[in-house]
Amino acid sequence: MPFVFFAVGVILTGMGKDGAAGMLAMREAGAYNFAQDEASCVVFGMPREAIAIGATHQVAPINDLSGLVLNYLTTHGGRSLRV
């Protein structure tokens, strides 16, 4: 039985654009991406860039991200076992 991989990306507080470009490449390859919201960031540069270029699917406070990722994996993780 072939194994299908999928990816989830999370971009957190930081400066620059390089992480945003990588996250966009991930989204284009089929990953589901989360970004930390402005209110909970020390530096909103990297998440802001990712959001601006359309690389993210969901934006949330840092305290909510782990639960959102786990919920996404629980809900969608079964797809990786289908043929």
Backbone torsions as a table, in degrees:
resi	resn	phi	psi	omega
1	MET	NA	125.3	179.4
2	PRO	-68.9	145.9	178.8
3	PHE	-102.9	129.4	-178.9
4	VAL	-105.6	128.4	179.0
5	PHE	-96.5	149.4	169.7
6	PHE	-140.8	160.5	-175.0
7	ALA	-128.0	152.2	173.5
8	VAL	-126.4	132.1	178.5
9	GLY	-112.3	145.4	175.7
10	VAL	-134.3	122.7	178.2
11	ILE	-111.8	129.1	-175.0
12	LEU	-114.6	179.0	-179.0
13	THR	-44.7	139.9	178.6
14	GLY	165.4	168.4	-179.4
15	MET	-103.4	157.3	173.7
16	GLY	101.4	-175.6	-177.3
17	LYS	-123.1	-13.3	-172.7
18	ASP	-60.8	-39.1	177.3
19	GLY	-64.8	-35.1	179.1
20	ALA	-66.3	-41.6	178.6
21	ALA	-63.6	-41.2	177.4
22	GLY	-64.9	-38.4	179.4
23	MET	-67.9	-36.6	176.8
24	LEU	-64.0	-41.7	177.1
25	ALA	-61.1	-39.2	177.0
26	MET	-63.0	-45.7	-179.8
27	ARG	-61.5	-43.2	179.8
28	GLU	-63.7	-24.7	178.4
29	ALA	-89.4	-1.8	175.2
30	GLY	110.9	2.7	179.1
31	ALA	-73.4	157.1	173.6
32	TYR	-106.4	125.8	-170.0
33	ASN	-119.4	141.3	177.6
34	PHE	-116.4	149.9	175.1
35	ALA	-132.7	145.8	174.9
36	GLN	-72.1	139.8	-179.2
37	ASP	-77.3	162.7	-176.8
38	GLU	-61.5	-41.5	-175.2
39	ALA	-61.7	-30.1	-177.7
40	SER	-100.4	0.8	179.3
41	CYS	-86.7	144.7	168.4
42	VAL	-77.1	-45.3	176.0
43	VAL	-129.5	117.8	-174.2
44	PHE	-88.0	8.7	-174.7
45	GLY	-57.7	-58.4	-175.3
46	MET	-65.4	-49.7	177.0
47	PRO	-61.0	-39.7	179.4
48	ARG	-58.7	-44.4	179.4
49	GLU	-64.0	-41.9	179.5
50	ALA	-63.2	-42.3	178.0
51	ILE	-65.0	-44.3	-176.8
52	ALA	-62.2	-34.4	-178.5
53	ILE	-92.8	4.7	176.6
54	GLY	78.7	27.3	-177.4
55	ALA	-86.5	-10.8	-174.4
56	THR	-113.2	155.0	175.7
57	HIS	-102.2	-37.2	-177.6
58	GLN	-136.4	145.6	176.5
59	VAL	-123.7	132.1	-176.5
60	ALA	-154.1	161.7	174.2
61	PRO	-62.7	150.8	-177.5
62	ILE	-55.5	-37.0	-179.0
63	ASN	-67.0	-17.3	-179.8
64	ASP	-97.3	-16.3	-171.1
65	LEU	-63.2	-43.0	-178.2
66	SER	-61.8	-42.0	178.1
67	GLY	-64.5	-40.0	178.4
68	LEU	-64.9	-42.1	178.6
69	VAL	-64.1	-47.1	179.1
70	LEU	-61.8	-40.7	176.9
71	ASN	-62.8	-43.1	178.8
72	TYR	-61.2	-46.4	-179.5
73	LEU	-64.4	-38.6	178.3
74	THR	-65.2	-41.9	-177.1
75	THR	-75.1	-39.9	-173.6
76	HIS	-108.4	-10.2	-175.8
77	GLY	-61.0	-29.0	179.7
78	GLY	-62.3	-22.5	179.3
79	ARG	-59.9	-31.4	-176.4
80	SER	-68.5	-15.0	-179.4
81	LEU	-97.1	-5.8	-179.7
82	ARG	-83.3	149.9	177.8
83	VAL	-103.5	NA	NA
